[in-house]
Amino acid sequence: MAGIVLVGAQWGDEGKGKITDLIADDMDYVVRFQGGNNAGHTVIHGGRTLKLHLIPSGIMYPHITPVIGNGCVIDPKVLLEEVDRIEADGLSTHRLQISCNAHVIMPYHKDLDGASERRLGKLEIGTTRRGIGPAYQDKSSRMGLRIQDLQDEHIFRKKVEAALVEKNDILEKIYGLPTYTVDQIADEYLEYAERIKPMIADTSQMINKALGADQWVLFEGAQGTLLDIDHGTYPFVTSSSPTAGGACTGAGVGPKAIDRVLGIAKAYITRVGSGPFPTELHDETGEMLTQIGGEFGTTTGRQRRCGWYDAVIVKYTVQVSGLTDLVLTKLDVLSELDTIKVCVAYEYEGHRYNNLPCHQTVFHHAKPIYEELPGWKTDITGCRHFEDLPKEARDYVQFIEDLAEVPVSMIAVGPSREQTIMRRWDPRP
């Protein structure tokens, strides 16, 4: 077997799409195992920029079979719009496979998502309002619709009818919003079904068969570990499991299928939306990181909050996802700085925390304990080998590696595929 899981080691937006695209050439399958179009992966190669939300980042390789796994939730309209954009860009999507067990985002999910956030006001979670959470909520309450339901009009209508009994009451009586009829939804969604039909498969069986034949499978996560529904900064989290364990349930494979786990981390840290952020910067340095790093969400366009690299968070990710490798992205963004800070622990009411506190109150009010390193003040975007980096940049990478106790195998020094230092990475040793 040869299964590699790629996860975000922070709060998402770490550059997972670029790294997936970079190593996908060695893969046979790239499997997206959780989330929906609340994710945004930007891939840049040969002057071409591709913004992906649902389709796995390996789509640019003609030999790859891209798979949307059962752990994902799918907005059919968004999926087909993305397919059309990719095809218009000269790429083929004919190999795309979608799990018959993936759940479908319905129109009322998007209405409920937006209405719930508006009602929370200042306490809002900061969702993308694309219906992701309500779709997962229906999945857990066993009233969701799956991709396979789109292939049987009778079943589809029956399930929509049952769902609308509750959803229309909530839309009308709680939020004062318009309601839906079965025909309204069926007329729209059964049109999508015709186009999606050739893509639907038993992807769990397909992936396990590939692994059994010693083919290479990359499991691609969205969001980041600190947004995990169980292990993230709850309630400011996503509705699925973007940890390595989520790859097993979200793709339908056993733990023995996983050989390697890559954690992607920025050389600093960002997050979108609400929630605690111990190292957040509200000064000129934070603004500089935003502008030079282009820290605006691929999906929403929202400005990301920026802060110093938090080694405590990455150490936590190493623990909960069992990282075997760390990938450091956007190292080049730090090149303007005279000195660079790294958070090595937290302080709260006189106590030092070397690990992530389990109590949310402590984490919300924790003060970062920093160590300061010298900057390198030179352009590193042309570096292709670790030895090409200035000593200060090499020392920074080594410091992060020592804190994580996991090797930094790749270092991104720019947005394109070529601007990556392959330090200790050989997918097929």
Secondary structure, DSSP 8 states (H G I E B T S, - for coil): -EEEEEEESSSS-SSHHHHHHHHGGG-SEEEE-SB-TT--EEEEETTEEEEESSS-GGGGSTT-EEEE-TTBEE-HHHHHHHHHHHHHTT---TT-EEETT-EE--HHHHHHHHHHHHHHGGG-----SSSHHHHHHHHHTT---BGGGGG-HHHHHHHHHHHHHHHHHIIIIIT------HHHHHHHHHHHHHHHGGGEE-HHHHHHHHHHTT-EEEEE--S-GGG-TTTSSTTSS-SS--SHHHHHHHHT--GGGEEEEEEEEESSEEE-SSS--TTB--SHHHHHHHHHHT-B-TTT--B-EEE-EEHHHHHHHHHHHT-SEEEEE-GGGGGG-SEEEEEEEEEETTEEESS--SSHHHHHH-EEEEEEEE---S--TT--SGGGS-HHHHHHHHHHHHHHTS-EEEEE-SSSTTSEEESS--S--
